[in-house]
Amino acid sequence: MPSSYMLINRYLVADGFQSQIQKLAIEIAKNNESSFYFSIEQDELIEFKGFSSLNALTNYENILEKVFIEFKDCIKADIKRELLKYVESPIKSQTEIPLTEYIQLRHVEVPPSVYEAYLKWRDETIFNVVRENKSTITSFDAYHSLISGTPGVMFIASFAGEVNKYLKPFTDDNYKNIVKQAADSYITGDNEGLYTKIYKKID
Protein backbone atom coordinates (compact mmCIF):
# COMPACT_ATOMS: atom_id res chain seq x y z
CA MET A 1 0.00 0.00 0.00
CA PRO A 2 1.34 3.48 -0.79
CA SER A 3 2.37 5.66 2.13
CA SER A 4 -0.14 8.18 3.42
CA TYR A 5 2.62 10.79 3.24
CA MET A 6 5.65 10.71 0.95
CA LEU A 7 8.76 12.80 1.48
CA ILE A 8 10.84 13.31 -1.66
CA ASN A 9 14.40 14.57 -1.18
CA ARG A 10 16.24 15.82 -4.25
CA TYR A 11 20.03 15.99 -4.49
CA LEU A 12 21.71 17.73 -7.44
CA VAL A 13 24.85 15.67 -7.94
CA ALA A 14 28.18 17.45 -8.33
CA ASP A 15 30.14 16.54 -11.46
CA GLY A 16 32.22 13.42 -10.95
CA PHE A 17 30.55 12.41 -7.67
CA GLN A 18 27.94 9.96 -9.04
CA SER A 19 29.78 6.88 -7.74
CA GLN A 20 30.52 8.37 -4.31
CA ILE A 21 26.98 9.59 -3.67
CA GLN A 22 25.58 6.23 -4.80
CA LYS A 23 27.64 4.41 -2.16
CA LEU A 24 26.41 6.80 0.52
CA ALA A 25 22.82 6.43 -0.63
CA ILE A 26 22.93 2.63 -0.45
CA GLU A 27 24.02 2.77 3.20
CA ILE A 28 21.42 5.42 4.08
CA ALA A 29 18.65 3.42 2.41
CA LYS A 30 19.47 0.36 4.53
CA ASN A 31 19.41 2.32 7.77
CA ASN A 32 16.45 4.60 7.09
CA GLU A 33 14.10 2.35 5.08
CA SER A 34 14.08 4.70 2.11
CA SER A 35 14.72 4.17 -1.60
CA PHE A 36 17.03 6.10 -3.93
CA TYR A 37 16.82 6.64 -7.68
CA PHE A 38 19.17 8.34 -10.15
CA SER A 39 17.71 10.38 -12.97
CA ILE A 40 18.56 8.72 -16.26
CA GLU A 41 20.66 11.80 -17.03
CA GLN A 42 22.64 11.03 -13.82
CA ASP A 43 22.43 14.66 -12.68
CA GLU A 44 19.93 14.17 -9.87
CA LEU A 45 19.49 11.67 -7.05
CA ILE A 46 16.10 11.43 -5.38
CA GLU A 47 15.07 9.70 -2.18
CA PHE A 48 11.62 8.45 -1.20
CA LYS A 49 10.68 8.14 2.46
CA GLY A 50 7.16 7.13 3.46
CA PHE A 51 5.22 8.01 6.61
CA SER A 52 1.94 6.73 7.98
CA SER A 53 1.26 10.01 9.81
CA LEU A 54 2.70 13.47 10.18
CA ASN A 55 3.69 12.62 13.76
CA ALA A 56 6.16 10.07 12.37
CA LEU A 57 7.90 12.85 10.44
CA THR A 58 8.98 14.61 13.64
CA ASN A 59 11.23 11.66 14.52
CA TYR A 60 13.01 12.04 11.20
CA GLU A 61 14.51 15.51 11.80
CA ASN A 62 17.88 14.23 12.99
CA ILE A 63 18.22 12.06 9.89
CA LEU A 64 17.58 15.06 7.64
CA GLU A 65 20.37 16.99 9.35
CA LYS A 66 22.73 14.00 9.23
CA VAL A 67 22.21 13.45 5.49
CA PHE A 68 22.89 17.13 4.82
CA ILE A 69 26.34 16.67 6.37
CA GLU A 70 27.07 13.29 4.75
CA PHE A 71 26.19 14.51 1.24
CA LYS A 72 27.68 18.00 1.45
CA ASP A 73 30.73 17.26 -0.73
CA CYS A 74 28.72 15.37 -3.36
CA ILE A 75 26.00 17.91 -4.18
CA LYS A 76 26.18 21.26 -5.94
CA ALA A 77 23.07 22.84 -4.41
CA ASP A 78 21.06 22.65 -1.21
CA ILE A 79 18.71 19.68 -0.78
CA LYS A 80 15.22 20.27 -2.14
CA ARG A 81 12.45 18.57 -0.20
CA GLU A 82 8.70 18.22 -0.68
CA LEU A 83 6.06 16.49 1.39
CA LEU A 84 3.18 14.87 -0.47
CA LYS A 85 -0.17 13.50 0.71
CA TYR A 86 -1.67 10.40 -0.92
CA VAL A 87 -4.92 10.89 -2.85
CA GLU A 88 -5.78 7.87 -5.04
CA SER A 89 -4.45 5.29 -7.51
CA PRO A 90 -5.70 3.81 -10.79
CA ILE A 91 -3.10 1.09 -10.13
CA LYS A 92 -2.19 1.02 -6.45
CA SER A 93 1.34 0.36 -5.27
CA GLN A 94 1.85 -2.73 -3.13
CA THR A 95 4.79 -1.13 -1.30
CA GLU A 96 5.02 1.94 0.92
CA ILE A 97 7.81 3.47 -1.17
CA PRO A 98 8.84 2.85 -4.78
CA LEU A 99 11.03 -0.23 -5.21
CA THR A 100 10.71 -1.01 -8.92
CA GLU A 101 13.54 -0.74 -11.45
CA TYR A 102 12.24 2.59 -12.76
CA ILE A 103 9.90 5.35 -11.66
CA GLN A 104 8.59 8.37 -13.46
CA LEU A 105 7.56 11.52 -11.64
CA ARG A 106 4.75 13.36 -13.42
CA HIS A 107 3.89 16.76 -11.96
CA VAL A 108 1.10 19.18 -12.82
CA GLU A 109 0.05 22.36 -11.04
CA VAL A 110 -3.73 22.82 -11.05
CA PRO A 111 -5.51 26.02 -9.94
CA PRO A 112 -7.60 25.35 -6.80
CA SER A 113 -10.71 26.72 -8.51
CA VAL A 114 -10.78 23.82 -11.00
CA TYR A 115 -9.22 21.11 -8.83
CA GLU A 116 -12.45 19.14 -8.24
CA ALA A 117 -13.28 19.21 -11.94
CA TYR A 118 -9.72 18.13 -12.72
CA LEU A 119 -10.04 15.05 -10.46
CA LYS A 120 -13.10 13.88 -12.40
CA TRP A 121 -11.49 14.65 -15.74
CA ARG A 122 -8.26 12.79 -14.97
CA ASP A 123 -10.15 9.68 -13.87
CA GLU A 124 -11.86 9.61 -17.27
CA THR A 125 -8.72 10.36 -19.32
CA ILE A 126 -5.26 9.91 -17.77
CA PHE A 127 -6.32 7.14 -15.43
CA ASN A 128 -8.09 5.27 -18.22
CA VAL A 129 -4.83 5.21 -20.19
CA VAL A 130 -3.04 3.91 -17.11
CA ARG A 131 -5.60 1.18 -16.43
CA GLU A 132 -5.50 0.07 -20.06
CA ASN A 133 -1.72 -0.39 -19.79
CA LYS A 134 -1.44 -2.26 -16.51
CA SER A 135 0.72 -4.85 -18.23
CA THR A 136 3.57 -2.35 -18.47
CA ILE A 137 2.81 -0.17 -15.41
CA THR A 138 3.46 -1.66 -11.96
CA SER A 139 1.72 1.14 -10.06
CA PHE A 140 0.49 4.68 -10.57
CA ASP A 141 -0.16 6.64 -7.37
CA ALA A 142 -1.51 10.17 -7.24
CA TYR A 143 -0.33 12.53 -4.51
CA HIS A 144 -0.86 16.22 -3.84
CA SER A 145 1.69 18.56 -2.34
CA LEU A 146 1.29 19.37 1.33
CA ILE A 147 4.54 21.34 1.63
CA SER A 148 6.46 22.15 -1.55
CA GLY A 149 8.26 24.92 -3.38
CA THR A 150 6.69 23.49 -6.55
CA PRO A 151 3.12 22.75 -5.45
CA GLY A 152 0.62 20.62 -7.28
CA VAL A 153 -0.32 17.08 -8.23
CA MET A 154 2.44 14.47 -8.31
CA PHE A 155 2.03 11.08 -9.99
CA ILE A 156 4.54 8.43 -8.99
CA ALA A 157 4.54 5.84 -11.77
CA SER A 158 6.50 2.63 -11.16
CA PHE A 159 7.55 0.23 -13.89
CA ALA A 160 10.21 -2.28 -14.98
CA GLY A 161 11.61 -3.31 -18.32
CA GLU A 162 12.05 -1.16 -21.42
CA VAL A 163 11.54 2.57 -20.89
CA ASN A 164 10.23 3.09 -24.44
CA LYS A 165 7.62 0.37 -23.94
CA TYR A 166 6.35 2.10 -20.79
CA LEU A 167 6.31 5.50 -22.53
CA LYS A 168 4.48 4.36 -25.66
CA PRO A 169 0.87 5.00 -24.47
CA PHE A 170 1.93 8.42 -23.14
CA THR A 171 3.28 9.58 -26.50
CA ASP A 172 0.57 8.55 -28.98
CA ASP A 173 -2.03 10.87 -30.53
CA ASN A 174 -4.66 9.99 -27.94
CA TYR A 175 -2.44 11.08 -25.06
CA LYS A 176 -1.28 14.18 -26.93
CA ASN A 177 -4.94 15.18 -27.07
CA ILE A 178 -5.28 14.56 -23.32
CA VAL A 179 -2.26 16.79 -22.67
CA LYS A 180 -3.82 19.51 -24.83
CA GLN A 181 -7.08 19.27 -22.85
CA ALA A 182 -5.11 19.63 -19.63
CA ALA A 183 -3.16 22.63 -20.92
CA ASP A 184 -6.36 24.32 -22.09
CA SER A 185 -8.35 23.80 -18.89
CA TYR A 186 -6.35 22.65 -15.89
CA ILE A 187 -2.65 23.53 -15.93
CA THR A 188 -1.06 26.66 -14.52
CA GLY A 189 2.49 27.59 -13.57
CA ASP A 190 3.96 27.91 -17.09
CA ASN A 191 6.86 25.50 -17.68
CA GLU A 192 7.04 24.56 -14.00
CA GLY A 193 3.36 23.61 -14.02
CA LEU A 194 3.99 20.42 -15.98
CA TYR A 195 7.01 18.16 -16.08
CA THR A 196 7.96 14.48 -16.30
CA LYS A 197 11.24 12.80 -15.42
CA ILE A 198 12.40 9.18 -15.31
CA TYR A 199 14.67 7.69 -12.65
CA LYS A 200 16.43 4.31 -12.26
CA LYS A 201 16.74 2.62 -8.88
CA ILE A 202 20.18 2.21 -7.34
CA ASP A 203 21.08 -0.99 -5.49
VOPAGU-2260 file (C-alpha; in pm, 1 decimal, decimal comma):
REM VOPAGU-2260
SITE   aa  ch    i         X         Y         Z
SITE  MET   A    0       0,0       0,0       0,0
SITE  PRO   A    1     134,3     348,4     -79,4
SITE  SER   A    2     237,2     565,8     212,6
SITE  SER   A    3     -14,0     818,4     342,1
SITE  TYR   A    4     262,3    1079,0     323,7
SITE  MET   A    5     565,4    1071,5      95,2
SITE  LEU   A    6     876,3    1280,0     148,1
SITE  ILE   A    7    1084,1    1330,5    -166,0
SITE  ASN   A    8    1439,5    1456,6    -118,0
SITE  ARG   A    9    1624,5    1581,7    -425,4
SITE  TYR   A   10    2002,9    1599,3    -448,6
SITE  LEU   A   11    2171,2    1772,6    -743,7
SITE  VAL   A   12    2485,1    1566,6    -793,9
SITE  ALA   A   13    2817,6    1745,5    -833,3
SITE  ASP   A   14    3014,4    1654,2   -1145,8
SITE  GLY   A   15    3221,9    1342,4   -1094,8
SITE  PHE   A   16    3054,7    1240,8    -767,5
SITE  GLN   A   17    2794,3     995,8    -903,6
SITE  SER   A   18    2977,9     688,3    -774,2
SITE  GLN   A   19    3052,0     836,9    -430,9
SITE  ILE   A   20    2698,1     958,8    -367,1
SITE  GLN   A   21    2558,4     623,1    -480,0
SITE  LYS   A   22    2763,6     440,7    -215,8
SITE  LEU   A   23    2641,0     680,4      52,1
SITE  ALA   A   24    2281,6     643,0     -63,5
SITE  ILE   A   25    2292,8     262,8     -45,1
SITE  GLU   A   26    2401,6     277,2     320,0
SITE  ILE   A   27    2142,3     541,7     408,1
SITE  ALA   A   28    1864,7     342,0     240,8
SITE  LYS   A   29    1946,9      35,5     452,8
SITE  ASN   A   30    1940,7     232,5     776,9
SITE  ASN   A   31    1645,2     460,3     708,8
SITE  GLU   A   32    1409,8     235,3     507,5
SITE  SER   A   33    1407,6     469,7     211,3
SITE  SER   A   34    1472,4     417,1    -159,9
SITE  PHE   A   35    1702,7     609,9    -392,8
SITE  TYR   A   36    1682,4     664,4    -767,7
SITE  PHE   A   37    1917,3     833,8   -1015,4
SITE  SER   A   38    1770,8    1038,5   -1297,3
SITE  ILE   A   39    1855,6     871,6   -1625,8
SITE  GLU   A   40    2066,4    1180,1   -1702,5
SITE  GLN   A   41    2264,0    1103,0   -1382,3
SITE  ASP   A   42    2243,1    1466,4   -1267,8
SITE  GLU   A   43    1993,0    1417,5    -987,0
SITE  LEU   A   44    1949,3    1167,5    -704,5
SITE  ILE   A   45    1610,4    1143,1    -538,3
SITE  GLU   A   46    1506,7     970,5    -217,9
SITE  PHE   A   47    1161,9     844,5    -120,0
SITE  LYS   A   48    1067,6     814,1     245,7
SITE  GLY   A   49     716,0     713,3     346,4
SITE  PHE   A   50     522,3     801,2     660,9
SITE  SER   A   51     194,0     672,5     798,4
SITE  SER   A   52     126,5    1000,7     980,6
SITE  LEU   A   53     269,9    1347,4    1018,1
SITE  ASN   A   54     369,5    1261,6    1375,6
SITE  ALA   A   55     616,0    1007,4    1236,8
SITE  LEU   A   56     790,1    1285,1    1044,3
SITE  THR   A   57     898,3    1460,7    1364,1
SITE  ASN   A   58    1122,8    1165,6    1452,1
SITE  TYR   A   59    1301,5    1204,3    1119,8
SITE  GLU   A   60    1450,9    1550,7    1180,4
SITE  ASN   A   61    1788,4    1422,9    1299,2
SITE  ILE   A   62    1821,8    1205,6     988,6
SITE  LEU   A   63    1757,8    1506,4     764,0
SITE  GLU   A   64    2037,0    1698,6     934,7
SITE  LYS   A   65    2273,3    1399,7     923,0
SITE  VAL   A   66    2221,0    1344,7     549,1
SITE  PHE   A   67    2289,5    1712,8     482,5
SITE  ILE   A   68    2634,3    1667,1     637,4
SITE  GLU   A   69    2707,1    1328,9     475,2
SITE  PHE   A   70    2619,3    1450,9     124,3
SITE  LYS   A   71    2768,2    1800,2     145,2
SITE  ASP   A   72    3073,2    1726,4     -73,1
SITE  CYS   A   73    2871,8    1536,7    -336,4
SITE  ILE   A   74    2600,3    1790,8    -417,9
SITE  LYS   A   75    2618,4    2126,1    -593,8
SITE  ALA   A   76    2306,9    2284,5    -440,7
SITE  ASP   A   77    2106,0    2264,7    -121,3
SITE  ILE   A   78    1871,1    1968,5     -77,7
SITE  LYS   A   79    1521,6    2027,4    -214,0
SITE  ARG   A   80    1244,7    1856,5     -19,6
SITE  GLU   A   81     870,3    1821,5     -67,9
SITE  LEU   A   82     605,5    1649,2     139,4
SITE  LEU   A   83     317,5    1487,0     -47,3
SITE  LYS   A   84     -17,2    1350,4      70,6
SITE  TYR   A   85    -167,3    1040,4     -91,9
SITE  VAL   A   86    -492,5    1089,4    -284,8
SITE  GLU   A   87    -578,2     787,1    -504,2
SITE  SER   A   88    -445,1     528,6    -750,8
SITE  PRO   A   89    -569,8     380,7   -1078,5
SITE  ILE   A   90    -310,1     108,7   -1012,9
SITE  LYS   A   91    -218,8     102,4    -644,8
SITE  SER   A   92     134,0      36,3    -526,6
SITE  GLN   A   93     184,9    -272,9    -312,8
SITE  THR   A   94     478,6    -113,2    -130,4
SITE  GLU   A   95     501,7     194,3      92,4
SITE  ILE   A   96     780,7     346,7    -116,9
SITE  PRO   A   97     884,3     285,2    -478,2
SITE  LEU   A   98    1103,0     -23,2    -521,4
SITE  THR   A   99    1071,3    -101,4    -891,8
SITE  GLU   A  100    1353,6     -74,5   -1144,7
SITE  TYR   A  101    1223,8     259,0   -1275,6
SITE  ILE   A  102     990,2     535,2   -1165,7
SITE  GLN   A  103     858,9     837,3   -1345,9
SITE  LEU   A  104     755,9    1152,3   -1164,5
SITE  ARG   A  105     475,5    1336,0   -1341,8
SITE  HIS   A  106     388,8    1676,1   -1196,3
SITE  VAL   A  107     110,4    1918,2   -1282,4
SITE  GLU   A  108       5,1    2235,7   -1103,8
SITE  VAL   A  109    -372,6    2281,9   -1105,3
SITE  PRO   A  110    -551,2    2602,0    -994,4
SITE  PRO   A  111    -760,0    2534,7    -679,9
SITE  SER   A  112   -1071,1    2671,9    -850,7
SITE  VAL   A  113   -1077,5    2382,3   -1099,9
SITE  TYR   A  114    -922,1    2110,6    -882,5
SITE  GLU   A  115   -1244,9    1914,0    -824,2
SITE  ALA   A  116   -1328,3    1920,9   -1194,2
SITE  TYR   A  117    -972,1    1812,8   -1271,8
SITE  LEU   A  118   -1003,9    1505,4   -1046,2
SITE  LYS   A  119   -1310,0    1388,0   -1240,0
SITE  TRP   A  120   -1148,6    1464,7   -1574,3
SITE  ARG   A  121    -825,6    1279,0   -1496,9
SITE  ASP   A  122   -1015,1     967,8   -1387,3
SITE  GLU   A  123   -1186,1     961,0   -1727,4
SITE  THR   A  124    -872,3    1036,3   -1931,8
SITE  ILE   A  125    -525,6     991,4   -1777,5
SITE  PHE   A  126    -631,9     714,3   -1542,6
SITE  ASN   A  127    -808,5     526,5   -1822,5
SITE  VAL   A  128    -483,1     521,5   -2019,2
SITE  VAL   A  129    -303,5     391,4   -1710,7
SITE  ARG   A  130    -560,5     117,8   -1642,6
SITE  GLU   A  131    -550,5       7,4   -2006,2
SITE  ASN   A  132    -172,4     -38,6   -1979,3
SITE  LYS   A  133    -143,9    -225,9   -1650,8
SITE  SER   A  134      71,6    -485,5   -1823,2
SITE  THR   A  135     357,0    -235,1   -1847,3
SITE  ILE   A  136     281,4     -16,8   -1540,9
SITE  THR   A  137     346,1    -165,6   -1195,8
SITE  SER   A  138     172,3     113,9   -1006,2
SITE  PHE   A  139      49,3     468,2   -1057,4
SITE  ASP   A  140     -15,9     663,6    -736,8
SITE  ALA   A  141    -151,2    1017,0    -724,1
SITE  TYR   A  142     -33,1    1252,6    -450,7
SITE  HIS   A  143     -86,4    1621,6    -384,2
SITE  SER   A  144     168,5    1855,9    -233,8
SITE  LEU   A  145     128,7    1937,5     133,4
SITE  ILE   A  146     453,8    2134,3     163,4
SITE  SER   A  147     646,4    2214,6    -155,2
SITE  GLY   A  148     826,4    2492,2    -338,3
SITE  THR   A  149     668,9    2349,4    -655,1
SITE  PRO   A  150     311,7    2275,4    -544,6
SITE  GLY   A  151      61,5    2062,0    -728,5
SITE  VAL   A  152     -31,5    1707,8    -823,5
SITE  MET   A  153     244,3    1446,9    -831,1
SITE  PHE   A  154     202,6    1108,3    -999,1
SITE  ILE   A  155     454,2     843,3    -899,0
SITE  ALA   A  156     454,2     584,3   -1176,9
SITE  SER   A  157     650,5     263,2   -1116,2
SITE  PHE   A  158     755,5      22,6   -1388,7
SITE  ALA   A  159    1020,7    -227,9   -1497,8
SITE  GLY   A  160    1160,8    -331,1   -1831,7
SITE  GLU   A  161    1204,7    -116,0   -2141,6
SITE  VAL   A  162    1154,5     256,9   -2089,3
SITE  ASN   A  163    1022,9     308,6   -2443,6
SITE  LYS   A  164     761,6      37,5   -2394,3
SITE  TYR   A  165     635,3     210,4   -2079,4
SITE  LEU   A  166     630,8     550,3   -2253,4
SITE  LYS   A  167     447,5     435,8   -2566,3
SITE  PRO   A  168      87,3     499,7   -2447,5
SITE  PHE   A  169     192,8     841,5   -2314,3
SITE  THR   A  170     328,1     958,0   -2649,8
SITE  ASP   A  171      57,0     855,2   -2898,2
SITE  ASP   A  172    -203,0    1086,9   -3053,4
SITE  ASN   A  173    -466,0     998,8   -2794,2
SITE  TYR   A  174    -244,5    1108,0   -2506,1
SITE  LYS   A  175    -127,7    1418,1   -2692,5
SITE  ASN   A  176    -494,3    1518,0   -2707,0
SITE  ILE   A  177    -527,5    1456,0   -2332,4
SITE  VAL   A  178    -226,5    1678,7   -2267,3
SITE  LYS   A  179    -381,8    1951,2   -2482,7
SITE  GLN   A  180    -707,6    1927,4   -2285,1
SITE  ALA   A  181    -511,1    1962,8   -1963,0
SITE  ALA   A  182    -316,5    2262,8   -2092,4
SITE  ASP   A  183    -635,9    2432,2   -2209,1
SITE  SER   A  184    -834,7    2380,2   -1889,4
SITE  TYR   A  185    -635,3    2264,5   -1588,7
SITE  ILE   A  186    -264,8    2353,0   -1593,4
SITE  THR   A  187    -106,3    2665,9   -1451,8
SITE  GLY   A  188     249,3    2759,4   -1356,9
SITE  ASP   A  189     395,9    2791,4   -1709,3
SITE  ASN   A  190     685,9    2549,9   -1768,3
SITE  GLU   A  191     704,3    2455,9   -1399,7
SITE  GLY   A  192     336,4    2360,8   -1402,4
SITE  LEU   A  193     398,8    2041,9   -1597,9
SITE  TYR   A  194     700,9    1815,7   -1608,1
SITE  THR   A  195     796,5    1448,4   -1629,6
SITE  LYS   A  196    1123,7    1280,1   -1541,8
SITE  ILE   A  197    1240,3     917,7   -1531,1
SITE  TYR   A  198    1467,5     769,1   -1264,8
SITE  LYS   A  199    1642,9     431,1   -1226,0
SITE  LYS   A  200    1674,4     261,5    -887,5
SITE  ILE   A  201    2018,0     220,9    -734,5
SITE  ASP   A  202    2108,4     -99,4    -549,1
